Amino acid sequence: MMKPEQFRQIADEALGGLTAGPALLHRARMKAAQAPVQTPARRLHRGLAMAMSLALVLGLSALLLPKPSQPDIPVVETLQAGSDAQAGMRSTADLPRGSLVLKSGKAPAYQGVWEWGAGANFPLLRVDGRYYRMLTHPEDVSALTGSVLGTVSVFMDEPALDNSRDLLSNIAPMDTAVCAVHGMGRAAVAAQVNGRTRLFQRVSFAGNALIGSEGLTDTLPRGAVALQLSDVGTVTDQAEVDRLMGILYDKALYLGSQGHSGSQALLVQYASGLVLQLAVSGDTLSACGSWDCPEFIRAFADAVQ
């Protein structure tokens, strides 16, 4: 590349012997008078050439400038492989970190989202007499939390032995704030555990399930966008999801407060990325109490054929 100090030297060599006297001035004026008038088209071509040169310079400059760093995109774990977009689902980059995404594909193997404890009891919270079980996914739901419902005032390893209605936990430390979760009503709450805001789902515990006039929609909210039943299949079509959930809400018969285990899991996903679970054994579905609904099980199997 030419150095600035070389400009003068080159100019002197190109114009060597040329002096600005009267004779030079006269010759320049005569030359200008004899020169043909520049046409507009020629001026247009020259302007276009200059514009293209400027664009080339700007393009090269953009290539040479350092590129700004890109923000990290949360990793979203996929439960089943597939490419179908979720109806009503937010972009995966906007979902809570570590969210599951239900996708269409072959009959899925069993996968649940309920967290298991080290002892006899699962990690839980009790809020206003309602029990909530910690979930494995998402990893953090701090972006979805709402108002504070209270703080943990009782911490004990055997929560069934406490007969009070104080806010209790066997996993979240004393004085930890427990928050509502947007769109979940009383079906889920959130609390910080080991530095992350974890999701807790409403479940049965020690014979406690529904309270007063509560029904299935109080523990399994409306608004699902995808359903998955292990060993059967996944439904992501919004119309089919709405139809199946309508059958469940209308036909499910409450069997009682005791929860039941099952060899299958029904996963219910919402547009926020949150996934709730019900254990399935035959025609019985259990989370907060147990429900009998053979119509739903049959309709689900037909929907994935």
ChimeraX attribute file (.defattr): number of C-alpha atoms within 10 A of each C-alpha:
attribute: neighborCount
match mode: 1-to-1
recipient: residues
	/A:1	3
	/A:2	6
	/A:3	6
	/A:4	8
	/A:5	8
	/A:6	9
	/A:7	10
	/A:8	10
	/A:9	10
	/A:10	11
	/A:11	10
	/A:12	11
	/A:13	9
	/A:14	10
	/A:15	9
	/A:16	9
	/A:17	7
	/A:18	9
	/A:19	10
	/A:20	7
	/A:21	8
	/A:22	9
	/A:23	9
	/A:24	11
	/A:25	12
	/A:26	10
	/A:27	10
	/A:28	11
	/A:29	10
	/A:30	10
	/A:31	10
	/A:32	10
	/A:33	9
	/A:34	8
	/A:35	8
	/A:36	7
	/A:37	8
	/A:38	8
	/A:39	8
	/A:40	9
	/A:41	9
	/A:42	10
	/A:43	11
	/A:44	11
	/A:45	11
	/A:46	12
	/A:47	12
	/A:48	12
	/A:49	12
	/A:50	12
	/A:51	12
	/A:52	12
	/A:53	12
	/A:54	12
	/A:55	12
	/A:56	12
	/A:57	11
	/A:58	12
	/A:59	11
	/A:60	11
	/A:61	11
	/A:62	11
	/A:63	9
	/A:64	9
	/A:65	8
	/A:66	8
	/A:67	8
	/A:68	6
	/A:69	6
	/A:70	6
	/A:71	6
	/A:72	7
	/A:73	10
	/A:74	14
	/A:75	14
	/A:76	18
	/A:77	15
	/A:78	13
	/A:79	16
	/A:80	19
	/A:81	13
	/A:82	12
	/A:83	9
	/A:84	12
	/A:85	14
	/A:86	20
	/A:87	15
	/A:88	14
	/A:89	18
	/A:90	14
	/A:91	12
	/A:92	19
	/A:93	12
	/A:94	15
	/A:95	23
	/A:96	22
	/A:97	21
	/A:98	18
	/A:99	24
	/A:100	23
	/A:101	21
	/A:102	27
	/A:103	23
	/A:104	23
	/A:105	15
	/A:106	14
	/A:107	15
	/A:108	18
	/A:109	15
	/A:110	14
	/A:111	15
	/A:112	19
	/A:113	19
	/A:114	19
	/A:115	14
	/A:116	15
	/A:117	13
	/A:118	7
	/A:119	9
	/A:120	9
	/A:121	15
	/A:122	18
	/A:123	22
	/A:124	25
	/A:125	29
	/A:126	21
	/A:127	21
	/A:128	13
	/A:129	17
	/A:130	20
	/A:131	26
	/A:132	26
	/A:133	25
	/A:134	26
	/A:135	21
	/A:136	19
	/A:137	24
	/A:138	21
	/A:139	15
	/A:140	21
	/A:141	25
	/A:142	18
	/A:143	13
	/A:144	19
	/A:145	18
	/A:146	15
	/A:147	11
	/A:148	14
	/A:149	15
	/A:150	16
	/A:151	20
	/A:152	22
	/A:153	14
	/A:154	20
	/A:155	18
	/A:156	14
	/A:157	14
	/A:158	12
	/A:159	19
	/A:160	11
	/A:161	9
	/A:162	12
	/A:163	8
	/A:164	10
	/A:165	12
	/A:166	16
	/A:167	23
	/A:168	25
	/A:169	25
	/A:170	20
	/A:171	19
	/A:172	22
	/A:173	19
	/A:174	16
	/A:175	13
	/A:176	15
	/A:177	18
	/A:178	25
	/A:179	22
	/A:180	21
	/A:181	22
	/A:182	14
	/A:183	18
	/A:184	19
	/A:185	14
	/A:186	18
	/A:187	23
	/A:188	26
	/A:189	29
	/A:190	27
	/A:191	28
	/A:192	19
	/A:193	15
	/A:194	10
	/A:195	8
	/A:196	13
	/A:197	21
	/A:198	21
	/A:199	30
	/A:200	26
	/A:201	27
	/A:202	28
	/A:203	27
	/A:204	23
	/A:205	23
	/A:206	12
	/A:207	12
	/A:208	17
	/A:209	23
	/A:210	21
	/A:211	11
	/A:212	6
	/A:213	6
	/A:214	10
	/A:215	13
	/A:216	21
	/A:217	13
	/A:218	18
	/A:219	22
	/A:220	24
	/A:221	19
	/A:222	16
	/A:223	17
	/A:224	24
	/A:225	24
	/A:226	27
	/A:227	28
	/A:228	26
	/A:229	25
	/A:230	18
	/A:231	14
	/A:232	20
	/A:233	22
	/A:234	26
	/A:235	23
	/A:236	21
	/A:237	17
	/A:238	17
	/A:239	11
	/A:240	18
	/A:241	21
	/A:242	17
	/A:243	14
	/A:244	21
	/A:245	20
	/A:246	14
	/A:247	17
	/A:248	22
	/A:249	17
	/A:250	12
	/A:251	15
	/A:252	20
	/A:253	16
	/A:254	16
	/A:255	14
	/A:256	16
	/A:257	21
	/A:258	17
	/A:259	24
	/A:260	18
	/A:261	15
	/A:262	14
	/A:263	11
	/A:264	20
	/A:265	23
	/A:266	23
	/A:267	21
	/A:268	23
	/A:269	22
	/A:270	21
	/A:271	18
	/A:272	21
	/A:273	26
	/A:274	22
	/A:275	26
	/A:276	26
	/A:277	25
	/A:278	28
	/A:279	21
	/A:280	23
	/A:281	15
	/A:282	12
	/A:283	14
	/A:284	23
	/A:285	31
	/A:286	26
	/A:287	26
	/A:288	29
	/A:289	24
	/A:290	26
	/A:291	24
	/A:292	20
	/A:293	20
	/A:294	18
	/A:295	14
	/A:296	23
	/A:297	20
	/A:298	12
	/A:299	15
	/A:300	24
	/A:301	14
	/A:302	10
	/A:303	16
	/A:304	16
	/A:305	7
